[in-house]
Amino acid sequence: MKIATLGLMAVLFSGSLIASELKPIKEVFEPKGKFSTKTHMKVAVVQWAPDASAPLGSKQAAERFKESNRQVLEDFIREAASNGAKMVVTPEFGTVGYPDIPELPSEDDNFRTREDVAPYVETDKGTTAKRFSSLAKELKVYIHVGMAEVDAKTKNYHNTVLVFDPAGKLAAKYRKSHLYQQEDNYLVPGDKISTYQSPVGKVGMIICSDVYGSFPMNDYSREKVDVLALSTSWAQSNTGWGYFTDGAKWVDAYLLAANQNYYPDSGVINPDGSGQSHIRQTTGVAYGYLPLKK
């Protein structure tokens, strides 16, 4: 969820975003050493947020906004693929973003009702799905993309991540289960974990505050996933990384954290909680290497 808009709390320079509360770190974009493609698969996480606020009320304006965001995400995915990544994880609600509510303080900026988010929702066979299915097939990579989903049968709205495999097929779909604050005013939580098989083993998905909820984390631990992909829009400055590293240790899996960049922290984390890569003040892509399963 969005706590403050970029325009209110950040300045942009040299491709990097520095928030007023941000404590810069020495960033690591990729681990040192040589990793053979015979033994490891390169993965990537995208740290980025839309540079404008989601417009409310108009489906046409919402679609233009989503399309702009899809294009930016596609550009980042193409960059990651060109650098050898075979799996790319993008942030929570990356195609949707969050609104700026003028009558509310910046820390409360968020969708508030079903009516607010209604122009943004689409099914798992809609424009966003078709766009990233085609891209995954073209680039021959796994793509995780965040969207606002409407269930075609129940008409419930969900905070969802779709995963497309290198053949362009929908490999998995996960709905955020641990809703945060006012999200339950307009979203329905998911009630099950979701996994898929990949060359680096069994991959599970979580979204933002799921990382500190006993469900789904305990279920993924029992499922013995090898990788946990976290799409997030973190809401507290300089605190996300501790939750992310604890999450990796909790599940005993590699954790791939892709965050929006107003309260940033993204990177690839080993099962013991140590980091392969960690970016905070830079908008862009971080990489890691996961061992292939025999």
N, C-alpha and C positions, 0 to 999 in steps of 0.2 A: 504494500500500500504506500501511497505517497504522503510524506510528511511535510515537505516543502517544495515549492517549485524551483526549478533551476534558476529562473530569473531573479528570484528573491534571495537565494542563498549562495550563489556560486559565480565565479568568473571563469572564463575560458581563455587559456593561453597555450600556444604551441601544441595543440592537440590534447592538452591535459585539462582536467577539471579539478579545481581546488575549492572545496566548500569551506565556509567560514569556521566550521567546527572540525575540519579535517586535520589530522596529524599525519603529514606525509611520511612514507616509509621508503626504504631502499627497495625498489621494486625488482622482482625477478620475473621476467617474461617467459623464460624457458629454463629448465634445469640444465646444469652443466653436464658434460660427458657425451659419449657417443652411444646411440641406441640403434641397434640394427632393426630393420623392418622384418627380419626373420624371427625376431624374438619379441618385438614391441610394436604397439600401435600408437601413433601420435594422435592426441586429442586436443581440443581447444575449447575455451570458454570465452564468451563475449561479455564485456562490461560496457554498458551503454544505456542511455535513457533518451526518449524523444526530447528534442530541443524546444518543444512547445507543449502547451497543455491541451488535453483532449477536449474538443468542443462538445457542449451538451445540446441536446434538443433536435438536431438535424441528422437524419440517417445519411444524407448525401455528404455533409461535412465530416461525419464520422468515417465514412468510407474513404474519402480523400485523405484523412489523417492516417487511417490504417494503411492505405497504400503507400504513403510516404514512409511509414515505419517499416513496412515489408521490404521496401527497396533498400533502406539502410541496413537492415538485418541481412538481406541477400548479399550486399556488398561485403559485410564482415565475413559471412560464410564463405564467399568466394576467396577472400583474402586468406582465411584459415586453410581452405582446401589447397590453394596455390602453394602454401607453405608445408603441405604434407599431412594436414590433419584429416583423419578418417571419421571422426565423430566431433560434432560441434554442438555445444549447449548454449542456448541464448536465455536472456532474463525472463522472469515472471511478467506476464501481461505485456510482453515486448511489442506485440503488434497493436496494442490498445493504448498503452500509456495511462495517465491519470489526469483528471481535470483540475483546474484552478477554480475554486468556489469563491467568488469575490466577497460574499458576505460572511465568510468564515475565515478564521486565522489560518495562516499557511500550514500549521501543523495538523489541521483537520481536513486538508484538501484530499478528497477521495470521492468516488461514486457513493451516493447515499441511498438510492432507491433502485428498484427494477427499471423505473422510467429513465433514470440517468444512464444506465448501462445498456438499455434495450437497443439503441442504434448500433451498438458495437458487436452484439452477439451473432454468432453464426454456427452452423453445424460442423461436424468433423468431416464433412464432404464439401464445405463451402470454398470461397475464394482463397482463404489463407491455406487451407489444406491442399488445394490444387497447386498453388504457387510453390509450396515447399516440397510437395511430393515430386513435382517436376524437377526442382532444383537438386534434390537428393539423388534422383536418377541420373541427371546430367553429370553431376560431380562425383557420383559413386561414393557418397558419404552418408553417415547417419546424421540426421538433423533433429534437434529438440527445439520446438518453438512454442511460446506461450501465447494463449489467446483467451478471449471471453467466449465460452461455448453455450449454446442452447441445445438441450437434449431434444431431438426431433419428436420423441414420444411423450415425455413428461412435461416438456416446455420449461423445465427448471434451468436456471443459469448456473454455470460453473466456471471457476478459475482453473483452466486446463492446460496441460502440456501435451502436444502431439509429437510422436516420434516417427520419422520416416526412415526406412532402411535404404541401402544403396540401390535397390531395385525400384524405389519410389513407393513402396507399399507402406501402409500404416502398420508399424511394428508394435506400437503400444499407445495407450492413451491414459493419462493420469489426471484425476481431479483433486484439487487441494482439499485436504480433509480437516486441517487444523486452522479454521478461519480465524482471522485476527480482528478484534474490536468490531467495528461496524460492518464488516464484510457480510455478516449473516443477515443484514438488512436487505441484501440484493442477491446473494449467492446461496446455493445449497451445497453443503460439504460432500465430498466424495466419501465412500464408505469401504473402499478396498484398495490394496496396493496394486501395483502394475509392474510387470517385468517383461524383459525380452532377452533373447539369446543373441550374443554378438561374438566376434573373434576374441574379445577380452573377457568372455564369460557372461554371467547373468547380470543385467543392468536394471536397476530400479530407479524410480523418479520420486522426488519430493518437491514441494513448492514452499518457499519462504519459511513461515512459522511452523511448518511440519517438522523442521529440523529439531525442535525442542518438545515435540509432542510424543508421548509414549506410543500412541498410534499416529503414524505408521512405522515409527522407527523400530519398535520391538518386533513388528511383523517382518520387516526387511532383515533384521538380525536373525530371526528364526529361519527365514527363507535362504539365508547364507548368500546374499547377493555379493558379487565381486566388485561392483561399481554402483555408486549412488550419485545420480545427477540432480543437482539442486539448481532450479531456476528461482531467482529471488528478486525482491524489491525491498531491500532492508530498510528498517525504519528507525534505526538508532546509530548515531555516529560512532565510529571506531569500536564497535562491539561485535560486529558480525563474525569476524574471523575466529574468535574463541568458540562460538557456537558451531561454526563449520568444522573446525578441527575436532571438537568434542563429538560431533556427529559422525565423523569418519571412524573414530575410535569406538563409538557406541555400536556401530554396525559391523566394524572390522572390515571396512571396504574402502577402496579409493573413492574420494568424494570430489566431484567436479562442480565448483560453485560459479555460477554466472549471475552477476548482480547488475541492477540498474546503478547509475553512477552518481546519485546525489548523496547517498550514504554508502559509499562503495567499499568493497573488499571482494575480490574474485581470484580464483586460482585453482590449481589442481593439488589435492592433498592426499598423502599416503595413508594407509590404514592405521598407522601408528600416530597420526596427527601431524606429522612433519610435512612441510610444504615442498612440492616440486616447483611451483610457481605461485606468485602472490603479487597482484597489482592493486593499487588503491587510488592513486590520484590521476591515473591515466585512463582515458577512454580508449578502448581497443581490445585486443585479443591476447590472452595468455595461453600457454601450451603445457602439455605434460606427456608422459609416456607410460602406457599401461602394458603389462606383460601379456603376451598372447597365450591363450589356452591351447594345449595340445589336443 
